[in-house]
Amino acid sequence: MTATTTAIKPGPRIGLALGGGGPLGGIYEIGALRALDEAMDGLDFNNIDVYVGVNAGSFVAANLANQMTTAQLCRIFVRNEAEVHPFHPEVFYRPAFREIGGRLLAIPGLVSTALRRFVNNPYDQSFLEAMTILAKAAPAGLFDNEGLHEYLNRAFNMLGRTNDFRQLRRSLYIVAADVESTEAVCFGAPGFDHVPISKAIQASTSSPGLYVPVNVDGRYYVDGTLRKGLHASVAFEDGADLVFAVNPQVPIDASSAVRAGSMAPGDLTRSGMPNLLSQMYRTMVYSRMQSGIAQYARDYPDKDILLFEPTRDDAKLFFSNVFSFQSRRMVCEHAYQMTRRDLLNRADELEPKLAKYGIRLRRDRLEDEQRTISTSLYGEMLPLYVAKGRKKQAQKGRIASGLGNVSDLFSKAL
């Protein structure tokens, strides 16, 4: 008689792919993820099998992989409740003084070269054409993003977190683009997992023109959305069967926004060059992302991807100011409510898909019209170091109060 063994089929693997969109895109993702987190039973965003992030999505994905809950993300990065290690959006915008200074110092030499070329061969090109060499004095970026790297390096080296891909419990991939080869690189993959997570995020968030390319092992990297808006294929290739994808970067449909009453006719054109460039960039990224989603259906027919993104008629998100504390709260709340409505509207379609993976949709929470991101945080734990800090402050306050009472007694006795 021979013994037979029954092979245990591994459970389905879940992935999370987060797109770009700069600091405001990261705030949107936090609000959307908070809505997804509380609306689904059987899904733990701190225990997903594979995380993939690009640009702002790399920032959010890395914090989730480092065991920061969606509630804690809201408290720290939106509500500014982290007294020990507060976050300020200005870390994204520290001028690249070294880059700018070096380019300015190069101007005399460039002028000298232009004059010499013109004098030696005046019929080859005009004086103004010779002076076009001064374009080399333009900096490669206005900001260096080093402040973000420093902030994350400190944050990931405290309280049991890690700045090392190899020490994470789950797979984390951060996508950037190699400037010289134009190829996408997945930091966290073999051969690139020795790079600190904070440095990988710095590279992935370095949008060309805005940030100086980031040097990693002698190669220069920039924002990975130059290749794709979402890199869900990375999660599929790592074995994910279901991928939740959040894409905050969509172009505004001005006509629809005007009809929806969220903007006036001509507002986009009158808003200036930064917003026009943003619209063009979003259009390019969004078009490629839609093509990518269609390709996933062909390349991975047995796998599922659930995409969540803003509606294109909402100008409030497009024109928001990340430096405004009120705007951050508004964007996060807006993303939270928008995602809740999307889940409820798609509930009949989503429930059978989610059931295959042991996930149940909480319609009771989605149908609660009084629920806000603030009420959803009631009962949620503060980050441990914040709670400890507040406890110490309270103890100091009680001691000071006690000393004050003793002082009052002495003064009365005297």
matplotlib code that plots the C-alpha trace (Angstrom):
import matplotlib.pyplot as plt

x = [0.0, 1.5, 0.9, -0.5, 0.1, -2.3, -0.7, -1.8, -2.7, -1.3, -3.8, -4.3, -1.8, -2.9, -1.0, -1.2, 0.0, 0.0, 0.6, 2.2, 0.9, 3.3, 2.6, -1.1, -1.4, 0.0, -2.6, -5.3, -4.0, -4.1, -7.7, -8.7, -6.8, -8.5, -11.9, -10.9, -9.4, -12.5, -14.9, -13.4, -13.3, -10.5, -8.1, -5.1, -3.1, -0.2, -0.1, -0.4, 1.9, 3.4, 3.6, 4.5, 4.8, 5.9, 6.4, 4.1, 2.8, 6.3, 6.1, 2.7, 3.5, 6.7, 5.0, 2.3, 5.0, 6.7, 3.5, 2.1, -1.7, -4.0, -5.3, -1.8, -1.0, -4.1, -3.0, 0.6, 0.6, -2.8, -3.7, -0.2, -0.7, 2.9, 4.7, 7.8, 8.6, 6.2, 5.9, 5.8, 5.2, 8.1, 10.5, 9.6, 10.7, 14.2, 16.1, 19.0, 21.6, 24.6, 23.2, 22.1, 25.4, 27.5, 25.6, 26.0, 29.8, 29.9, 28.5, 31.8, 33.4, 30.4, 30.4, 34.1, 33.6, 30.8, 32.8, 35.8, 33.7, 32.1, 35.4, 37.2, 34.4, 31.9, 30.3, 29.4, 26.7, 25.5, 26.5, 23.1, 23.3, 26.8, 25.4, 22.8, 25.5, 24.4, 21.5, 23.9, 23.8, 20.2, 20.0, 18.9, 16.3, 15.1, 14.9, 17.1, 14.5, 17.3, 15.0, 12.5, 15.3, 16.6, 13.1, 12.4, 15.8, 15.0, 11.4, 12.4, 15.2, 13.0, 10.4, 11.1, 10.8, 13.4, 15.1, 16.3, 14.1, 15.6, 14.3, 10.7, 8.2, 6.6, 7.8, 8.2, 9.1, 9.8, 9.9, 12.2, 13.5, 17.2, 18.0, 20.6, 18.9, 15.3, 14.6, 12.4, 14.2, 12.5, 14.3, 13.7, 14.2, 17.3, 20.4, 18.6, 17.5, 20.7, 19.6, 18.0, 14.2, 14.5, 16.9, 14.7, 11.7, 13.8, 14.7, 11.1, 9.7, 12.2, 10.1, 12.3, 12.8, 11.5, 14.0, 17.7, 18.2, 19.2, 22.6, 22.4, 25.5, 26.8, 23.5, 21.0, 17.3, 14.1, 10.3, 9.2, 5.9, 7.9, 7.5, 4.0, 1.5, 0.9, 3.2, 0.7, 2.5, 5.3, 2.9, 1.4, 4.9, 5.6, 2.7, -0.2, -3.7, -5.6, -4.1, -5.7, -4.6, -5.0, -4.2, -4.6, -3.2, -6.0, -6.4, -9.3, -12.1, -12.8, -16.1, -17.4, -16.1, -17.9, -21.1, -20.6, -20.1, -16.6, -14.9, -15.8, -15.3, -11.7, -10.3, -7.8, -6.3, -6.2, -4.6, -1.0, 1.7, 2.2, -1.4, -1.3, 1.9, 0.3, -2.7, -0.4, 1.6, -1.4, -2.9, 0.2, 0.4, -3.3, -3.3, -0.5, -2.1, -5.4, -3.4, -1.6, -4.8, -6.1, -2.8, -3.1, -6.4, -4.6, -1.4, -2.9, -6.4, -6.7, -5.8, -7.9, -7.1, -9.4, -8.7, -9.7, -9.1, -10.7, -13.5, -12.4, -15.0, -13.6, -11.6, -11.2, -8.5, -6.8, -6.4, -5.6, -2.6, -0.5, 1.1, -2.4, -3.2, -6.9, -6.4, -4.7, -7.6, -10.0, -8.2, -8.0, -11.6, -12.7, -10.7, -12.2, -15.8, -15.2, -13.8, -16.7, -19.2, -17.3, -17.3, -21.0, -21.8, -19.8, -20.7, -22.8, -19.8, -17.1, -18.6, -18.3, -14.7, -13.7, -15.4, -13.0, -10.2, -12.0, -12.8, -16.2, -17.5, -19.1, -22.1, -23.4, -20.3, -20.5, -24.2, -23.6, -24.0, -22.8, -19.4, -16.3, -12.6, -12.5, -15.3, -13.6, -10.5, -12.4, -11.0, -8.0, -4.6, -2.3, 1.3, 3.0, 5.6, 2.9, 0.9, 4.0, 4.9, 1.5, 1.5, 4.8, 3.5, 0.4, 2.6, 4.7, 1.6, 0.3, 3.7, 3.8, 0.2, 1.1, 4.1, 1.9, -0.5, 2.3, 3.6, 0.1, -0.1, 3.3, 2.4, -0.9, 0.9, 3.3]
y = [0.0, 3.3, 6.5, 9.4, 13.0, 15.8, 19.0, 22.1, 24.7, 28.1, 30.8, 33.7, 36.5, 40.1, 43.1, 46.8, 49.2, 52.9, 55.6, 59.0, 62.5, 64.4, 65.2, 65.9, 62.5, 60.9, 62.6, 61.4, 57.8, 57.9, 59.0, 56.3, 53.6, 54.5, 54.1, 50.7, 49.6, 50.2, 48.9, 45.5, 42.6, 40.1, 42.6, 43.9, 46.7, 46.0, 42.3, 42.4, 40.0, 42.6, 46.4, 48.4, 52.2, 54.9, 58.6, 59.5, 55.9, 54.7, 56.9, 55.5, 51.9, 51.9, 53.2, 50.5, 47.8, 49.3, 48.5, 52.0, 51.6, 53.7, 55.4, 56.3, 57.7, 59.9, 61.1, 61.8, 63.1, 64.7, 65.8, 66.5, 64.5, 63.2, 65.4, 63.3, 63.2, 65.6, 65.7, 68.9, 69.0, 71.5, 68.5, 67.9, 71.4, 72.1, 74.1, 72.3, 74.9, 72.8, 72.1, 75.7, 77.1, 74.8, 75.9, 79.6, 79.1, 77.6, 80.6, 82.6, 79.5, 79.0, 82.6, 82.4, 79.3, 80.9, 84.0, 82.0, 79.8, 82.9, 84.8, 81.8, 81.1, 84.1, 82.8, 79.4, 80.8, 84.1, 85.5, 84.7, 81.1, 80.8, 82.0, 79.1, 77.2, 79.0, 76.6, 74.3, 76.7, 75.7, 73.4, 69.8, 70.5, 73.2, 70.9, 68.1, 66.0, 65.3, 66.5, 63.7, 61.1, 62.4, 62.4, 58.9, 57.6, 58.8, 57.5, 54.1, 53.7, 54.0, 52.0, 48.6, 49.8, 49.3, 51.2, 47.9, 46.1, 42.8, 43.1, 43.6, 40.8, 41.4, 42.3, 46.0, 47.4, 51.0, 52.0, 54.6, 55.3, 55.2, 58.6, 57.2, 53.9, 55.1, 51.7, 51.2, 49.9, 48.1, 48.9, 46.0, 43.4, 41.2, 43.4, 46.5, 45.5, 46.8, 50.4, 52.1, 52.4, 56.1, 56.6, 54.6, 56.8, 59.9, 58.6, 57.5, 60.9, 63.0, 64.4, 65.7, 69.4, 69.8, 67.6, 66.9, 63.2, 61.0, 59.3, 55.6, 53.5, 55.8, 55.8, 58.6, 58.0, 60.0, 59.5, 56.1, 57.4, 58.3, 54.6, 53.9, 55.5, 52.3, 49.3, 46.6, 44.1, 44.1, 42.8, 40.2, 39.0, 38.6, 36.2, 38.4, 37.1, 40.3, 43.8, 46.9, 49.9, 53.6, 56.2, 59.8, 61.3, 62.0, 65.0, 67.3, 67.2, 71.0, 70.7, 68.1, 70.1, 73.2, 71.2, 69.8, 73.3, 72.7, 75.3, 78.2, 78.2, 79.1, 78.6, 76.1, 78.2, 81.3, 79.4, 79.7, 77.6, 75.2, 74.0, 73.7, 71.7, 69.5, 68.9, 67.9, 65.6, 64.0, 63.4, 61.6, 59.4, 58.7, 57.6, 55.2, 53.9, 53.1, 51.2, 49.3, 48.3, 46.9, 45.0, 43.5, 41.9, 40.2, 39.3, 38.1, 36.7, 34.7, 37.6, 40.6, 44.3, 46.7, 50.3, 53.4, 56.9, 60.4, 61.4, 63.8, 66.4, 67.4, 70.6, 70.9, 68.2, 69.6, 73.1, 72.2, 73.5, 70.9, 73.6, 74.4, 72.3, 72.8, 71.7, 68.5, 67.7, 68.5, 66.3, 63.4, 63.6, 64.0, 60.9, 59.0, 59.9, 59.5, 56.0, 55.1, 56.2, 54.2, 51.1, 51.4, 52.0, 49.0, 46.8, 44.3, 43.9, 43.8, 41.5, 38.2, 39.1, 39.9, 36.8, 34.6, 36.1, 35.9, 39.6, 40.9, 44.3, 46.2, 47.8, 49.0, 51.2, 52.4, 53.3, 55.3, 58.9, 60.5, 58.7, 60.9, 60.2, 61.8, 59.6, 56.6, 57.3, 57.1, 54.1, 53.7, 53.6, 56.5, 55.7, 54.1, 56.8, 59.6, 57.9, 57.4, 61.1, 62.3, 60.0, 61.5, 65.0, 64.2, 62.9, 66.0, 68.1, 66.2, 66.6, 70.3, 70.7, 68.8, 71.0, 74.1, 72.9, 72.3, 75.8, 77.3, 75.5, 76.9, 80.4, 80.3, 78.9, 81.8]
z = [0.0, -1.0, 0.8, -1.2, -0.5, -1.3, -2.7, -0.8, -3.3, -2.3, -1.7, -4.1, -4.0, -3.8, -5.2, -4.9, -7.7, -7.0, -9.7, -9.7, -9.4, -7.1, -3.5, -4.2, -5.9, -2.8, -0.6, -3.0, -2.8, 1.0, 1.0, -1.6, 0.2, 3.5, 1.8, 0.4, 3.7, 5.8, 3.1, 2.6, 5.1, 4.4, 3.0, 5.0, 3.3, 5.6, 4.6, 0.8, -1.1, -3.4, -3.5, -6.6, -6.6, -9.0, -8.2, -5.3, -5.3, -4.3, -1.2, -0.1, -1.0, 1.0, 4.1, 3.8, 3.3, 6.4, 8.5, 8.6, 8.5, 6.2, 9.4, 10.4, 6.9, 7.3, 10.7, 9.8, 6.2, 6.1, 9.6, 10.9, 14.1, 14.2, 16.8, 16.9, 13.2, 11.4, 7.7, 5.6, 1.9, 1.6, 1.8, -1.9, -2.9, -1.6, -4.3, -6.0, -4.9, -5.9, -9.4, -9.9, -8.6, -10.8, -13.9, -13.0, -12.6, -16.0, -17.8, -18.3, -19.9, -22.2, -23.3, -24.0, -26.1, -28.0, -28.8, -29.9, -32.2, -33.8, -34.2, -35.7, -38.2, -38.5, -41.7, -40.2, -37.8, -36.6, -33.2, -31.7, -33.0, -31.4, -28.1, -28.0, -26.2, -23.1, -23.0, -21.2, -18.2, -17.6, -14.5, -15.0, -12.3, -9.9, -6.9, -5.6, -3.6, -1.1, 1.7, 1.0, 1.0, 4.4, 5.9, 4.8, 5.8, 9.3, 9.3, 8.0, 10.6, 13.6, 15.5, 13.9, 10.3, 7.7, 4.9, 3.4, 0.7, 1.8, 5.3, 4.4, 5.0, 1.6, -1.9, -2.6, -6.0, -6.7, -10.4, -11.8, -15.3, -16.3, -18.0, -20.4, -21.4, -20.9, -19.5, -16.4, -13.3, -10.4, -7.2, -4.8, -7.5, -7.5, -8.4, -7.2, -3.7, -2.1, -2.8, 0.3, 0.0, 0.7, -2.2, -4.6, -3.7, -4.3, -7.8, -8.6, -7.6, -9.5, -12.3, -15.2, -15.3, -11.8, -10.0, -10.6, -11.8, -8.8, -8.9, -7.8, -8.3, -11.1, -13.1, -13.2, -12.6, -12.9, -12.5, -13.6, -15.0, -18.1, -19.0, -17.6, -15.4, -13.5, -13.3, -12.4, -14.7, -12.1, -9.5, -12.0, -12.9, -9.2, -9.0, -7.9, -8.9, -8.0, -8.2, -6.6, -8.6, -7.7, -10.3, -9.1, -12.3, -14.8, -17.1, -16.5, -19.0, -19.0, -20.8, -18.4, -15.4, -16.7, -17.0, -13.5, -12.2, -10.8, -13.0, -15.3, -19.1, -19.9, -16.4, -17.5, -20.3, -18.0, -15.1, -16.5, -17.9, -14.9, -15.1, -18.9, -18.7, -16.1, -18.3, -21.2, -19.0, -17.4, -20.9, -22.1, -19.0, -18.9, -22.5, -22.0, -18.8, -20.6, -23.3, -20.5, -18.8, -22.1, -22.5, -19.1, -20.1, -23.0, -21.3, -18.0, -18.9, -15.7, -13.4, -12.2, -11.8, -10.0, -10.9, -8.9, -10.0, -9.9, -12.2, -15.0, -14.3, -10.9, -11.1, -7.3, -7.3, -10.4, -9.0, -5.4, -3.6, -1.8, 0.5, 1.9, 5.0, 4.2, 0.6, 1.8, 4.0, 1.3, -1.3, 1.1, 2.1, -1.6, -2.6, 0.3, -0.6, -4.4, -3.8, -1.5, -4.2, -6.9, -4.7, -4.1, -7.7, -8.8, -5.9, -8.0, -10.3, -7.6, -5.1, -7.1, -8.1, -4.5, -3.2, -5.2, -3.0, 0.3, 0.4, 1.4, 0.5, 3.5, 1.9, 5.3, 5.6, 2.0, 2.5, 5.6, 4.2, 7.4, 7.3, 6.8, 6.9, 10.3, 11.8, 10.2, 12.3, 15.6, 17.6, 15.2, 16.9, 16.7, 15.5, 18.6, 19.0, 18.8, 21.5, 23.7, 23.1, 24.1, 27.2, 28.3, 27.7, 29.8, 32.6, 32.5, 32.6, 35.6, 37.4, 36.5, 37.8, 41.0, 41.6, 40.9, 43.6, 46.1, 45.3, 45.9, 49.2, 50.3, 49.2, 51.1, 54.2, 54.0]

ax = plt.figure().add_subplot(projection="3d")
ax.plot(x, y, z, "-o")
ax.set_aspect("equal")
plt.show()
